[in-house]
Amino acid sequence: MTHHVIHMPCDETAVRALHVGDTVTLEDWLFGIRDATQIAMFDQGRSIRLDLRGHAVVHTAPNVKRVSPSPEAPVGYAPLCIGTTTSMRMERFTEPLLRNHGVRLIIGKGGLGPASAEAFKRHGGAYLAVVGGAAALETTWITEITDVDLDDLHPESLWKFRIKGFGPLLVAMDSHGGSLYATVNAEAAKRRQAVLEKLGAA
């Protein structure tokens, strides 16, 4: 297993070097995105002005506070708690995020499914897992909210964060078809079958 430090944005080569079980720390930039953001982008056809090419997105709807714009808060928002939400319900958006917007990495918890695994293989992407309940720690990795788009959807706006030492994150799905979630599910099914057979209930 290898630890990678990746400065964002990154290219396909950097993502293809990741394998399930590796860990990653991200530097410089990260975008926050969630259900309503992607429904607006892909179901309602709303355009965005922020460039996601080569970047990572985290599934989040951050708790922020409005402040007077300043060098530390250029768009008038300061982070309070920026946690990660469950990813699976956003499965259908992986393909268009990678294909249409050039996203390279998706961060969340709980994993994504087979359609996302195929999209990661096809476009060169990966899923980085965060431990659930680590929002307070994650917030310390975000130094500034530098921009926001689709802000009528607040808090499910499209956020741009400046980050420092965002990680370590676990590579749970890679661009080679590897998926920690598929492996765990297969092992669980195998053990279940063994128990059923032992009980004579198979």
N, C-alpha and C positions, 0 to 999 in steps of 0.2 A: 504494500500500500504506500502511496506517495502523497505528500502534501504539496499543493500548488498555491502559489500567490499570484493572483491574476489582476492586473491593472485594467480597468474598464475605460473605454470599450476594448474588446478583444476580437481576434479573428478565428476562423474555423479551425485552424491548426491547433490553437490553444485548447479548444473544446474537444477536438478529436483525441487529444492526449489524456483526457480524463477517463478513468475507469471506475466502475462500481466499487465502492470501498475506499477510494481515495478521499482525501479531505481538501477543502479549498478555503482560502481566505481572499476576499475581494477587496480591492482598493479603488478609491476615487469616486465612482459614480454608481448609483442604483436607482431604479424607477419603481414606484409603488403603483399597483394596479389591482383591480378587484372585479367582481361580477358586473356591477353597473357600468364600470368603465368599458369593459369589453362588449357588453350588450350595445352600448352606444356606438362603439367603433365598428363592430362587425354585423350587428343586426339592424342598426338604425343608420349606418353609413356616415356617421360623423367623422370628420377629419380631425387630425391632431397636428399641432405645430411642433411638438417635441420629437426629436429624432432618436428612435430606439435601436438603430442599426448597430450590431455588435455588442449590445448591452444586456444586462441582467434585469429581470423584473421580479419583484417579490409580491406575493399575494397578500395584500394588506389593505385595511381602511384605517389609517392612523388616527390616534387621538392627538390632536394638535391644539394650540391656542393662537388666537389672533394677537399680534403685537404690532407696534409701530415699525414700519420698514426701517431697516438699519443695515449696516454692512454684515452683521451676523444673521439677519433675517430679511434678506432682500425682497421677498414677496409677502412679508407680513405674517409669516407663520413660524412658530417655534414648536419643535417636537416635544410631546409629553410622554407618550407611550406608543411605540410603533411595533406592534406584534404581527405575527404571521397567522393566516387563516388556512383552513383546510382546502386543499387544491382540487380534489376530484370533481367537484361540481363545475369546475372551469375547464374540464377535459376538452370540450369541443373547440376551445379557443387556441389550443397549442399550435395547431397547424397554421392558421392564419397569422398568428403572432410571429412565427418563424418565417413563413413564406412571404408575407406581405410587408412585415416591418423589420425583418432581419434580427429579431431577438435571438440571443445565443443561449442564455441560461434562465431557468425559471426556479425561483426559490419558494418553498412552501412547506406544509406539513401534510402527512398522510399519503403523499404520492399521487401519481397520475396513472392512467390505464394504457391499454394496448395501442390505441390510436396515437397517443402522445409518444409512445416508444417508437412507433414507425416514423413519426415526424422528426424525432431526434435523429434517427438513422439517416433519413432523407436529407435533412437540411444542416445537420451538424449542430446539435443542441444537447443539453443535459439538464437534469433536474437535481437541485441541491436541497437537501432536507435540513430543516431546523427542528430542534427538539421542542415539542409543545410546552407552553408555559414559560418560555424564555424571553418574553417580551421586554422585561425590564433590562435584561442584558443586551438584547438587540438594540434597544434605544441608545445605549452608550456607544454603539458602533456608528451612529448617525450624528454627524457634526453640524449639519445645516440642511434646511429645506431651501433649495436654490431656485425652484420654479414649480409651477402648478398649471395644469391644463384641464379643460372640462370641469371647471370648478363649480358649476351649477349642480354637479353630482356629489358635492361634499358630504361625507368624507371620502366617497369612492371616486375621487378625482384621480387624474394622472399626476403623480408626484415625482419630482426629481430631487434626489437626496445626494448630498456629498457624504461620503463614508470614509472611515479609517479603521482598518483591521476588522472587516465584517466577516467574522468566522471564528473558529473553523466550522465549515458546513460539510455535510457528508454527501458525496456523490452517490445518489440512490438510483438514478437512471442515467445511462450514458448513451453515446452516439453509435454504439456497436451492438445495440439490442439488449444490453444488460439492464436488468431491473431487480433491485433488492426486493420490491414488493411481489413481483412474480415468483421469485425464488422462495420467499417466505410462504406465499399462498400454496405453492406446490408442495412444500415440505409439510405444511399443516394438513393438506388434503391426504398426503401419504400416511401421516401418523393417524389421522382419523380413520382411514380405511383399515389400518392395522388393528386399531382398537375394536372396530366393528367386527372384524374377522375373529378376533380373540373372544368376543362375546357371542359369536355365532349369529350376529345380526347383519352380516354383510349380504 
